[in-house]
Amino acid sequence: MASTFVSRLFSVTAATAAAGALVLTASPAHATSSSQSWNINGGYKATVNAWHCGVYVKACDWKTSTKLYKGKSSAKATWIQSRAIVKSHGIGASLEISKSPSIKIYSKTKDKAEYRWKNTKTWISDASGQVKPGFTATHISTKSCGALKIGKNINFKEKCVTAGAF
């Protein structure tokens, strides 16, 4: 009877450890994201997306994008811009850029980094990178803002979405 109890205890412990390992290694499945679309004159639609890891140990990946569609197909803009702000939250929180982002840093403070990217004659402006929140950080947030122009007359002024509490 004692060996049955030990065997069951071992099985429960192993299952719990396996589930915990899955949570820590499968961070894309536990991501924080936000997305919103806006209709624009001429049958166009702009979509702004923000994403970052939901679980991290030392570093956290982030991605943002602004996309233009006409109907269900991608559509080319005269220019399309994406602006990303990644912020670390908590008492004395800090943020380190641990992997070069796909775009240049526009501004950086102790706990926040801002990136901008502008493309011409295409349907998307996107950015990605990785940050290391300091050990006092409680969480990170990612804000994504997009703006674009189509031809001479259609302007989509900057609209934003936020993944996580900003």
C-alpha positions as CSV (number, residue, x, y, z in Angstrom):
1,M,0.0,0.0,0.0
2,A,2.9,2.4,0.8
3,S,4.5,1.7,-2.6
4,T,1.2,2.5,-4.3
5,F,1.0,5.8,-2.5
6,V,4.6,6.6,-3.3
7,S,4.0,5.7,-7.0
8,R,0.9,7.9,-7.2
9,L,2.8,10.8,-5.4
10,F,5.6,10.4,-7.9
11,S,3.2,10.4,-10.9
12,V,1.5,13.6,-9.6
13,T,4.8,15.3,-9.0
14,A,6.1,14.4,-12.4
15,A,2.9,15.6,-14.1
16,T,3.1,18.9,-12.2
17,A,6.7,19.4,-13.1
18,A,6.0,18.6,-16.8
19,A,3.2,21.1,-16.8
20,G,5.3,23.8,-15.2
21,A,8.1,23.2,-17.7
22,L,5.6,23.5,-20.6
23,V,4.4,26.9,-19.3
24,L,8.0,28.2,-19.0
25,T,9.1,27.0,-22.4
26,A,6.0,27.8,-24.4
27,S,5.9,31.5,-23.9
28,P,4.4,32.3,-27.4
29,A,1.3,30.4,-26.3
30,H,1.2,32.7,-23.2
31,A,1.6,36.0,-25.0
32,T,-0.1,39.3,-24.4
33,S,-1.5,41.0,-27.5
34,S,-3.8,43.6,-28.8
35,S,-5.2,44.3,-32.3
36,Q,-7.7,46.8,-33.7
37,S,-8.8,47.7,-37.2
38,W,-10.3,51.0,-38.5
39,N,-12.2,51.6,-41.8
40,I,-10.7,54.2,-44.1
41,N,-12.3,56.0,-47.0
42,G,-12.1,54.2,-50.3
43,G,-12.8,50.7,-48.9
44,Y,-9.5,50.5,-47.1
45,K,-8.9,49.1,-43.6
46,A,-5.9,49.8,-41.3
47,T,-4.9,47.3,-38.6
48,V,-2.5,48.0,-35.7
49,N,-1.1,45.1,-33.7
50,A,1.0,44.8,-30.5
51,W,2.4,41.6,-29.0
52,H,4.9,40.6,-26.3
53,C,5.7,37.5,-24.3
54,G,3.5,36.8,-21.4
55,V,6.0,34.7,-19.4
56,Y,9.7,35.5,-19.2
57,V,12.7,34.6,-17.1
58,K,15.4,37.0,-18.3
59,A,14.3,38.4,-21.7
60,C,11.0,39.1,-23.5
61,D,10.4,39.3,-27.3
62,W,8.0,41.9,-28.7
63,K,6.4,42.6,-32.1
64,T,4.3,45.4,-33.5
65,S,2.8,46.1,-36.9
66,T,0.6,48.4,-38.9
67,K,-1.1,46.8,-42.0
68,L,-3.2,48.2,-44.8
69,Y,-6.0,46.1,-46.5
70,K,-8.6,46.7,-49.2
71,G,-11.2,44.1,-48.8
72,K,-9.4,40.9,-47.8
73,S,-6.2,41.7,-49.7
74,S,-3.2,43.7,-48.8
75,A,-3.0,47.2,-50.3
76,K,-0.1,49.5,-51.0
77,A,0.2,52.8,-49.1
78,T,2.1,55.8,-50.3
79,W,3.7,55.5,-46.8
80,I,2.9,53.5,-43.7
81,Q,4.5,54.0,-40.3
82,S,4.7,51.9,-37.2
83,R,5.7,53.3,-33.8
84,A,6.4,51.0,-30.8
85,I,6.9,51.8,-27.2
86,V,8.1,49.0,-24.9
87,K,7.9,49.8,-21.1
88,S,9.0,48.0,-17.9
89,H,6.7,48.5,-14.9
90,G,7.4,48.3,-11.2
91,I,9.3,50.2,-8.4
92,G,12.7,51.0,-9.8
93,A,11.9,49.1,-13.0
94,S,14.5,49.2,-15.7
95,L,14.7,48.0,-19.3
96,E,17.7,46.8,-21.3
97,I,17.7,46.2,-25.0
98,S,19.0,42.7,-25.2
99,K,18.8,42.0,-28.9
100,S,19.0,44.6,-31.7
101,P,15.5,45.5,-32.8
102,S,14.5,45.2,-36.4
103,I,14.4,49.0,-36.5
104,K,16.4,51.9,-34.9
105,I,15.6,53.2,-31.4
106,Y,14.0,56.6,-31.5
107,S,14.3,57.4,-27.8
108,K,15.3,55.5,-24.6
109,T,14.8,56.2,-20.9
110,K,15.6,54.0,-17.9
111,D,12.3,52.0,-18.2
112,K,11.1,52.7,-21.7
113,A,12.2,52.4,-25.4
114,E,10.5,53.9,-28.4
115,Y,11.0,52.7,-32.0
116,R,9.7,54.1,-35.3
117,W,9.7,52.7,-38.8
118,K,8.3,54.1,-42.0
119,N,7.9,52.2,-45.2
120,T,6.9,53.5,-48.7
121,K,4.9,51.9,-51.4
122,T,4.0,48.8,-49.4
123,W,1.2,47.4,-47.2
124,I,3.0,46.8,-43.9
125,S,5.3,48.5,-41.4
126,D,6.5,46.1,-38.6
127,A,9.1,45.9,-35.9
128,S,10.3,43.4,-33.4
129,G,13.0,43.0,-30.8
130,Q,13.8,41.7,-27.4
131,V,14.2,43.5,-24.0
132,K,15.4,42.5,-20.6
133,P,13.2,43.9,-17.8
134,G,15.1,44.6,-14.6
135,F,14.7,42.3,-11.6
136,T,12.2,44.7,-9.9
137,A,9.9,44.8,-12.9
138,T,6.4,43.5,-12.3
139,H,5.5,43.3,-16.0
140,I,6.1,44.9,-19.4
141,S,3.7,46.5,-21.8
142,T,3.9,47.2,-25.6
143,K,2.1,50.1,-27.3
144,S,1.8,50.0,-31.0
145,C,0.8,53.1,-33.1
146,G,0.2,53.3,-36.8
147,A,-0.4,56.0,-39.4
148,L,-0.4,56.0,-43.2
149,K,-1.2,57.9,-46.4
150,I,-2.8,56.6,-49.5
151,G,-2.4,58.7,-52.6
152,K,-2.7,62.5,-52.2
153,N,-6.0,62.7,-50.3
154,I,-6.4,59.8,-47.9
155,N,-4.6,60.2,-44.5
156,F,-5.0,57.9,-41.6
157,K,-3.9,59.7,-38.5
158,E,-2.0,57.8,-35.8
159,K,-4.1,55.2,-33.8
160,C,-2.7,53.0,-31.0
161,V,-3.3,49.7,-29.3
162,T,-1.7,48.5,-26.0
163,A,-0.8,45.0,-25.0
164,G,-0.5,44.8,-21.2
165,A,-1.3,47.5,-18.6
166,F,0.5,50.7,-19.7
